[in-house]
């Protein structure tokens, strides 16, 4: 799971930092939403409606916030972060400010060239997460970008040829792609990539089209069992914890009762520096006025950030990292 920039001895260092951040109740993962602008047209998200003029209010640097939180993991997200022409400067600054950290970039991939990827890699990105919900042009339709799936599969080998060796697909599990989950995993393995799953929710904009209905729960249970079986035989391809995959059917059946710990283990910092516990919540305060969050009774989503925030640290998770 770790890129070639790291060595096995980094694992205990990360574990020590994880233990420290947990003990002092500071976020392990900080998502920097570097922009809310986006040029995709995803049906479950309204970020593409963001006024282009918001660019004027976007922070030029997240260094001070990064130094304050000093998290173990950092994600650059949006919106579409590659719309920021100064993204390399942002990443390099944060990378210098927080030495012990693992940085990922979440992108739809439409504007990601091999050269841009290498530039971001050199600036400090350790992993690229490219959204992929289908292996064919259904993905193009879902994201509103013609030719997107072909572009993604064309650019990955070129990225790898330049030394970018840590690439993941971010796949949203929804009603229309249950038959795609294992094929995406197998394609990822073939390409030397990984897959990170998240569960569909209508909490962003009320679009219920992707929700998995009761009539398909048995199918969902079967495919998650298949994913777990594959994962136990092939550590390092599916990057979710075993726990997260195990809980997905419970979420769909409406059985989640555990308090959400998002905000304690993971937070989002928006483009103006304001903090929210969850990407679908409103901001609560500026990072300079940060107050520690408490668990909340909420089961509106089961994003990976929510599910992994409450996942126990099992031996299987360490095996995932070591793989």
RAQUILIN-V667518 format. One record per pair of residues at least 24 apart in sequence whose C-alpha atoms are under 10 Angstrom apart, sorted by the first residue. I is the first residue (numbers start at 1). J is the second residue. Records with the same first field share a line. If there is no record, write none. Layout:
# RAQUILIN-V667518
I=J  J
This chain:
# RAQUILIN-V667518
1=127  166  167  168  193  194  235  236  237  238  239  319  320  321  322  323
2=102  126  127  165  166  236  320  321  322  323
3=102  125  126  127  164  165  166  167
4=126  163  164  165  166
5=102  124  125  126  164  165  166
6=102  126
7=322
8=321  322
10=100
11=318  321  322
12=318
13=72  100  101
14=72  73  100  101  102
15=72  313  318
16=72
17=70  71  72  100  101
18=71  72  73  265
20=72
21=69  70  71  72  264  265
22=264  265
24=292
25=263  264  265  292  293  294
26=69  70  71  263  264  265  266  267  291  292  293
27=69  70  71  72  73  262  263  264  265  266  267  268  292  293  309
28=69  70  71  72  73  74  101  263  264  265  266  267  309
29=69  70  71  72  73  74  75  101  102  103  262  263  264  265  266  267  268  305  309
30=65  66  69  70  71  72  73  74  75  76  103  263  265  266  267  268  269  275
31=71  73  74  75  76  77  78  103  104  105  106  266  267  268  269  270  275  276  278  279  305
32=62  65  66  74  75  76  77  78  81  105  267  268  269  270  271  273  275
33=58  59  62  75  76  77  78  79  80  81  268  269  270  271  272  273  274  279
34=58  59  60  61  62  75  76  77  78  79  80  81  82  83  84  87  90  269  270  271  272  273
35=59  76  77  78  79  80  81  82  83  84  270  271  272
36=77  78  79  80  81  83  270  271
37=78  79  80  81  83  84
38=78  79  80  81  82  83  108
39=79  80  83  108  110  111  143  144  145
40=79  80  108  110  140  142  143  144  145
41=140  141  142  143  144  145
42=139  140  141  142  143  144  145
43=141  142  143  144  202  204  205  206  207  208  209  210
44=142  143  200  201  202  203  204  205  206  207  208  209  210
45=79  143  202  203  204  205  206  207
46=79  204  205
47=78  79  80  204  205
48=79  80
50=79
54=271  272
55=83  84  271
56=272
57=271  272  273
58=84  270  271  272  273
59=90  270  271  272  273
60=84  86  87  89  90  271  272
61=86  87  89  90  91  92  93  94  271  273
62=89  90  91  93  94  97  269  271  272  273
63=90  91  92  93  94  95  96  97  98
64=93  94  97  273  287  288
65=94  97  269  273  286  287  288
66=93  94  95  96  97  98  269  287
67=94  95  96  97  98  99
68=97  98  287  288  290
69=98  287  290
70=94  97  98  99  100  101
71=98  99  100  101  102  265  266
72=98  99  100  101  102  103
73=98  100  101  102  103  104  266
74=98  101  102  103  104  105  125  126  266
75=102  103  104  105  106  125  127  128  129  268
76=103  104  105  106  107  125  128  129  268  269
77=104  105  106  107  129  268  269  270
78=105  106  107  270  271  279
79=106  107  108  271
80=105  106  107  108  109  110  111
81=105  106  107  108
82=106  107  108  109  110  111  112  116  117  120
83=107  111  112
87=119  120  123
88=116  117  119  120  121  122  123  124  125
89=120  123  124
90=120  123  124
91=120  121  122  123  124  125
92=120  121  122  123  124  125
93=123  124
94=123  124
95=123  124  125
96=123  124
101=126
102=126  127
103=127  128
104=128  129  166  167  168
105=129  130  167  168
106=130  131  168  169  170
107=131  132  169  170
108=132  143  145  148  149  152  169  170
109=148  149  151  152  153  155  156
110=143  145  146  147  148  149  150  151  152  155
111=148  151  152
112=151  152  155  156  159
113=151  152  154  155  156  158  159
114=154  155  156  157  158  159  160  161  162  163  164
115=155  158  159  162
116=159
117=155  156  158  159  160  162  163  164
118=158  159  160  161  162  163  164
120=164
121=159  162  163  164  165  166
122=163  164
125=164  166
126=164  165  166  167
127=164  165  166  167  168
128=164  165  166  167  168  169  170  193
129=166  167  168  169  170  171  193  194  195  196
130=156  167  168  169  170  171  195  196
131=168  169  170  171  172  195  196  197
132=168  169  170  171  172  184  195  196  197
133=169  170  171  172  173  174  176  177  178  180  181  184  197
134=171  172  176  177  178  179  180  181  183  184
135=177  180  181  183  184  187
136=180
138=176  177
139=177
153=187  191
156=191  192  193
157=191  192
160=191  192  193
165=192  193
166=192  193  194
167=191  192  193  194  195
168=192  193  194  195  196  237  238  239
169=193  194  195  196  197  238  239
170=194  195  196  197  198  239
171=195  196  197  198  199  200
172=196  197  198  199  200  201  210  303  304
173=197  198  199  200  201  210  211  212  220  248
174=198  199  200  201  209  210  211  212  213  220
175=200  208  209  210  211  212  213  216  217  220
176=209  210  211  212
177=210
178=212  216  219  220  222  223  224
179=219  220  223
180=223
181=223  224  226  227
182=223  224  226  227  230
185=227  230  231  237  238
186=230  237
188=237  238
189=234  236  237  238
192=236  237
193=236  237  238
194=235  236  237  238  239  240
195=236  237  238  239  240
196=237  238  239  240  241  304
197=238  239  240  241  244  245  248  303  304
198=240  244  245  248  301  302  303  304  305  306  307
199=244  245  248  249  251  252  301  302  303  304  307
200=252  301  302  303
201=252  300  301  302  303
202=300  301
203=279  280  281  300  301
204=279  280  281  300  301
205=280
211=252
212=249  252  253
213=252  253
214=252  253
216=252
217=249  250  252  253
218=249
219=249
220=248  249  252
221=245  246  247  248  249  250  252
222=249
224=248  249
231=320
232=316  319  320
234=320  323
235=316  317  319  320  321  322  323
236=317  319  320  321  322  323
237=320  323
238=320
239=317  320  321  323
240=304  307  308  317  320
241=304  307  308  311  312  313  314  316  317  318  320
242=308  311  312  314  316  317  320
243=307  308  310  311  312  313  314  316  317
244=302  303  304  305  306  307  308  309  310  311  312
245=304  307  308
247=302  307  311
248=302  303  304  307
250=302
251=299  300  301  302  307
252=301  302
254=299  300
255=299
256=298  299  300  301  302
257=297  298  299
258=295  296  297  298  299  310
259=294  295  296  297  298  299  310
260=294  295  296  297  298  299  300  301  302  306  307  309  310
261=293  294  295  296  297  298  305  306  307  308  309  310  311
262=293  294  295  296  298  303  305  306  307  308  309  310
263=292  293  294  295  296  305  306  309
264=292  293  294  295  309  310
265=293  305  306  308  309  310
266=305  306  308  309
267=293  305  306
277=306
278=303  305  306
279=303  305
